[in-house]
């Protein structure tokens, strides 16, 4: 019986040195985690601190027709055209996996060559895997020049 009690008491013992080491390292670990969370906030700032997307002149108003005009906006391919008298501008980056969509003039649709996604002339998904519509750019005329800018709606 005495042997059984001795076996039960045998286990990992924490001596004073181990206890003090663990206790002293806790603030260091917490400080490191706190610093990393602050660093993460600077790498991905809240929307209110992000810079506004650029406003860009694309073409003269008189040059815009129903035929799409391709341009590059903020480093990504985009397209501008007139539909029923309204200016429409879209990013050509597919919302599925980032492929570049092409305009099919015969069907008046944007088509993604990668996975068969299809968007209508308003940028809405009508077929395939894309989860969201194409990113729309706001387009307006300023002193005879068509301007575009991405704005959250």
FILUMFI-195781 format. One line per field, with one value per residue (C-alpha): residue number from 1; x negated, y, z negated. Coordinates in Angstrom, 3 decimals. Layout:
REM residues N
lovex	[NUM, ...]
xx	[X, ...]
yy	[Y, ...]
zz	[Z, ...]
This chain:
REM residues 153
lovex	[1, 2, 3, 4, 5, 6, 7, 8, 9, 10, 11, 12, 13, 14, 15, 16, 17, 18, 19, 20, 21, 22, 23, 24, 25, 26, 27, 28, 29, 30, 31, 32, 33, 34, 35, 36, 37, 38, 39, 40, 41, 42, 43, 44, 45, 46, 47, 48, 49, 50, 51, 52, 53, 54, 55, 56, 57, 58, 59, 60, 61, 62, 63, 64, 65, 66, 67, 68, 69, 70, 71, 72, 73, 74, 75, 76, 77, 78, 79, 80, 81, 82, 83, 84, 85, 86, 87, 88, 89, 90, 91, 92, 93, 94, 95, 96, 97, 98, 99, 100, 101, 102, 103, 104, 105, 106, 107, 108, 109, 110, 111, 112, 113, 114, 115, 116, 117, 118, 119, 120, 121, 122, 123, 124, 125, 126, 127, 128, 129, 130, 131, 132, 133, 134, 135, 136, 137, 138, 139, 140, 141, 142, 143, 144, 145, 146, 147, 148, 149, 150, 151, 152, 153]
xx	[0.000, -2.835, -4.406, -1.140, -1.047, -4.663, -3.870, -0.905, -3.012, -5.645, -4.950, -6.414, -7.462, -7.738, -10.562, -10.914, -13.211, -10.732, -7.869, -9.748, -10.872, -7.296, -5.949, -8.619, -8.162, -4.398, -4.669, -7.186, -4.803, -1.828, -3.884, -4.875, -1.287, -0.136, -2.857, -1.905, 1.743, 0.781, -1.441, 1.446, 3.596, 1.064, 0.740, 4.508, 5.887, 9.608, 11.536, 11.687, 7.872, 7.368, 6.592, 9.333, 9.071, 7.844, 10.110, 9.055, 9.764, 10.522, 11.644, 13.354, 17.128, 17.583, 15.407, 17.659, 20.007, 21.838, 18.577, 16.555, 13.411, 10.700, 8.438, 6.375, 7.692, 5.543, 3.399, 6.280, 7.935, 11.306, 13.941, 16.179, 19.164, 22.467, 25.715, 29.039, 27.321, 25.745, 22.015, 21.049, 17.568, 16.404, 13.241, 12.544, 11.266, 13.549, 14.868, 14.302, 10.535, 9.275, 9.124, 9.638, 13.097, 13.653, 16.547, 18.592, 20.229, 22.538, 24.198, 23.486, 21.962, 18.694, 17.276, 14.593, 12.290, 11.132, 14.240, 17.130, 18.489, 20.783, 21.858, 24.524, 23.908, 24.729, 21.949, 24.331, 23.548, 25.842, 23.928, 21.094, 19.104, 18.467, 19.795, 20.287, 20.908, 18.024, 16.631, 18.408, 16.674, 18.554, 18.356, 19.286, 18.467, 16.392, 15.804, 16.240, 13.979, 15.238, 13.917, 14.033, 13.477, 14.189, 16.617, 18.166, 21.949]
yy	[0.000, 2.335, 1.708, 2.690, 6.083, 6.763, 6.032, 8.414, 11.301, 10.835, 13.229, 16.289, 18.628, 22.339, 23.798, 27.429, 28.207, 26.832, 28.696, 32.026, 31.499, 30.874, 33.798, 36.188, 35.136, 35.768, 39.597, 39.144, 36.864, 39.164, 42.173, 40.361, 39.415, 42.976, 44.377, 41.978, 42.978, 46.655, 45.870, 44.000, 47.104, 49.189, 46.631, 46.476, 49.829, 50.444, 51.755, 55.257, 55.524, 54.086, 56.622, 57.515, 55.780, 58.056, 60.164, 59.661, 61.277, 58.574, 60.201, 63.176, 63.009, 63.202, 60.059, 57.796, 55.508, 52.238, 50.481, 49.798, 51.792, 49.895, 51.680, 50.948, 52.218, 52.057, 49.323, 47.099, 46.797, 48.511, 49.342, 52.344, 52.613, 54.365, 52.456, 54.193, 57.553, 56.606, 56.157, 52.750, 51.821, 48.513, 46.829, 43.891, 41.753, 38.755, 38.561, 34.790, 34.363, 37.604, 36.622, 39.397, 39.329, 40.183, 42.050, 40.027, 42.593, 39.962, 39.065, 42.389, 40.498, 40.262, 36.723, 35.203, 32.854, 30.972, 29.351, 30.386, 33.258, 35.618, 39.143, 41.271, 44.833, 46.132, 43.979, 41.556, 37.818, 35.851, 32.556, 30.664, 30.755, 34.495, 35.360, 39.097, 41.513, 43.246, 46.182, 49.256, 52.569, 55.841, 57.735, 61.379, 64.257, 67.194, 70.027, 67.719, 64.983, 61.624, 60.970, 57.704, 56.798, 53.789, 54.672, 52.330, 52.367]
zz	[0.000, -0.818, 2.623, 4.287, 2.508, 3.480, 7.169, 7.113, 5.783, 8.456, 11.268, 12.810, 10.066, 10.559, 8.606, 7.715, 10.656, 13.239, 11.617, 11.639, 15.245, 16.392, 14.391, 15.670, 19.327, 19.289, 19.644, 22.477, 24.360, 23.792, 24.911, 28.087, 28.898, 28.241, 30.504, 33.294, 33.066, 33.346, 36.322, 37.950, 37.589, 39.483, 42.261, 42.725, 41.553, 41.107, 44.120, 42.635, 42.776, 46.272, 48.987, 51.435, 54.799, 57.563, 59.734, 63.344, 66.709, 69.280, 72.523, 74.087, 73.775, 77.561, 78.019, 75.918, 77.849, 77.299, 78.203, 75.049, 74.385, 72.524, 70.041, 66.930, 63.592, 60.470, 62.039, 63.230, 66.643, 66.896, 69.481, 70.169, 72.500, 72.953, 72.477, 73.039, 72.582, 69.239, 68.709, 67.350, 66.160, 64.701, 63.560, 65.870, 62.974, 62.380, 58.814, 58.789, 59.086, 60.599, 64.265, 66.817, 68.381, 72.037, 73.609, 76.114, 78.422, 79.993, 76.687, 74.903, 71.964, 70.072, 70.236, 68.043, 69.974, 66.869, 65.391, 67.625, 65.554, 67.450, 66.459, 68.151, 69.386, 65.888, 64.386, 62.649, 62.584, 64.885, 65.103, 63.475, 60.255, 59.648, 56.162, 56.785, 59.656, 61.397, 59.460, 60.767, 61.193, 60.938, 64.237, 64.851, 67.187, 65.986, 68.476, 71.486, 70.064, 68.755, 65.254, 63.298, 59.664, 57.496, 54.704, 52.141, 52.404]
